[in-house]
Amino acid sequence: MDPQTAIDLGQQAIITALWIATPILVTGLAVGLVIGLLQAMTQIQEQSVATIPKLMLMAVAASLALPWLLAQMMAYTEGVLRNIGQMF
């Protein structure tokens, strides 16, 4: 395997990981922002008030996006396995 192939494979892996993490991270960011604003308005600074809804909604986002996430991971894996003969 030449260095350029290894770099391309690593780059594709990182991009795929970022795409897979995006729906969950964006959900956590949006929920955290809304809860932070509500905490600032009500002056309630309890950490569990922010953590529990964020975890619950991130789990919901992960379960809703699961078919798409699995399709992305399978497409990457199939691409790697299909081209494995050309890599070595």
C-alpha positions as CSV (number, residue, x, y, z in Angstrom):
1,M,0.0,0.0,0.0
2,D,1.5,3.3,-1.0
3,P,1.3,6.3,1.4
4,Q,-1.3,8.2,-0.8
5,T,-3.7,5.2,-0.6
6,A,-3.4,5.1,3.2
7,I,-4.0,8.9,3.4
8,D,-7.0,8.6,1.2
9,L,-8.4,5.7,3.2
10,G,-7.9,7.6,6.5
11,Q,-9.5,10.7,5.0
12,Q,-12.5,8.8,3.9
13,A,-12.8,7.1,7.3
14,I,-12.7,10.5,9.1
15,I,-15.3,12.1,6.7
16,T,-17.6,9.1,7.2
17,A,-17.2,9.3,10.9
18,L,-18.1,13.0,10.9
19,W,-21.2,12.4,8.7
20,I,-22.3,9.6,11.1
21,A,-21.8,11.7,14.2
22,T,-23.4,14.9,12.8
23,P,-27.2,14.2,13.4
24,I,-26.5,13.2,17.1
25,L,-24.1,16.1,17.7
26,V,-26.4,18.7,16.1
27,T,-29.3,17.4,18.2
28,G,-27.2,17.7,21.4
29,L,-26.1,21.2,20.4
30,A,-29.6,22.4,19.7
31,V,-31.1,20.9,22.9
32,G,-28.2,22.2,24.9
33,L,-28.7,25.7,23.5
34,V,-32.4,25.7,24.3
35,I,-31.9,24.3,27.8
36,G,-29.1,26.8,28.4
37,L,-31.4,29.7,27.5
38,L,-34.2,28.4,29.7
39,Q,-31.8,27.9,32.6
40,A,-30.5,31.5,32.1
41,M,-34.0,32.9,32.0
42,T,-35.1,30.9,35.1
43,Q,-31.8,31.0,36.9
44,I,-31.9,27.3,37.6
45,Q,-28.3,26.0,37.3
46,E,-28.8,22.3,38.0
47,Q,-26.6,20.1,35.7
48,S,-29.1,17.2,35.6
49,V,-31.7,19.6,34.2
50,A,-29.5,20.0,31.1
51,T,-28.0,16.5,30.9
52,I,-31.1,14.3,31.1
53,P,-33.2,15.9,28.2
54,K,-30.0,16.2,26.1
55,L,-29.2,12.5,26.5
56,M,-32.8,11.4,25.9
57,L,-33.2,13.5,22.7
58,M,-29.7,12.4,21.4
59,A,-30.8,8.8,21.9
60,V,-34.0,9.5,20.0
61,A,-32.0,11.2,17.2
62,A,-29.7,8.2,17.0
63,S,-32.6,5.8,16.8
64,L,-34.3,7.8,14.1
65,A,-31.1,8.2,12.1
66,L,-30.0,4.6,12.6
67,P,-31.1,3.3,9.1
68,W,-29.2,6.2,7.4
69,L,-26.2,5.7,9.8
70,L,-26.0,2.0,9.0
71,A,-26.3,2.7,5.2
72,Q,-23.4,5.1,5.4
73,M,-21.2,2.7,7.4
74,M,-22.1,-0.2,5.0
75,A,-21.3,1.9,1.9
76,Y,-17.9,2.8,3.3
77,T,-17.2,-0.8,4.3
78,E,-18.3,-2.1,0.9
79,G,-16.1,0.5,-0.8
80,V,-13.1,-0.5,1.2
81,L,-13.7,-4.3,0.7
82,R,-14.4,-3.8,-3.0
83,N,-11.1,-1.9,-3.5
84,I,-8.9,-4.0,-1.2
85,G,-7.2,-5.7,-4.1
86,Q,-6.1,-2.4,-5.5
87,M,-4.7,-1.2,-2.1
88,F,-2.0,-3.9,-1.8
